[in-house]
């Protein structure tokens, strides 16, 4: 089953709290539905409380907490 996934939402500080992020999220969810997705996912850093609050306000539920890894090649 395909899952829509939003990697990043960023709104410049002067434009925050005006509904732009919610509008972007809505358009992304609409796109995912059009592509046949029945689930939509996103993420935020563990210490990004503003992003956590935004996601919860958008109807997301916390699914898991993870540690991400990377290395240079």
N, C-alpha and C positions, 0 to 999 in steps of 0.2 A: 504494500500500500504506500503510495507516494505521500510524503509529508512536506508541506510548505515550511520553509525555514527562513526567518529574518535574522540575518547576521548582525546588523548594527542599525540602530536608530540614533541619529544625532541631529539636534537642533541647536543652532547658535544661541548663546545665552540671551541676547536681546530679543529673541523670538519665542522663547519658552513660555509655557503656561498660556498659550493662545490657541491650542488645539491642533497645531500643525503635526505633531507626532502622532496624535490619535487619527488624524486624517490619513497620514502615510500608512499607518498600521492597517486601517480599514481598506485602503487600496491594495495593499499586499495580500490581505486575507481574501479579497475579491479575486485577485489574480490566481491565488492558489486554488480556490474553488473552481475557477474556470479551467484549470489544468487537471481537475479530478481529485484534488487532495481532500481528504476528509479530516485532516488534522493539521494544525499550524503550530509551529514551535519557535522559540527564540531563546536568548540567554542574556545574562548580565554577570558582571564580576561580583564575587561574594560580598565585597564591601561597598558596592554601588547601591546605596539605599534608595536614591531617587529613581533609578531604573527599576529596582524591585517594586517600588510603590506604583510606578507607571504600569508595569506589566500586570500587576494585580488589579489595577483599576481598569485595564483593558480586558479583563476576564480570564487571564491566564491563571493556572494553578501551578504551584511549584511541584516539579516532577522528581528532581534529584539535585544533588550537589556534587560537583566533580572537581578534580584537579587536572588542569590541562598541561601538557608537556610539549616542548619544542626542542629542536637542536639544529645547529647550522650544519650544512652538508659541504 
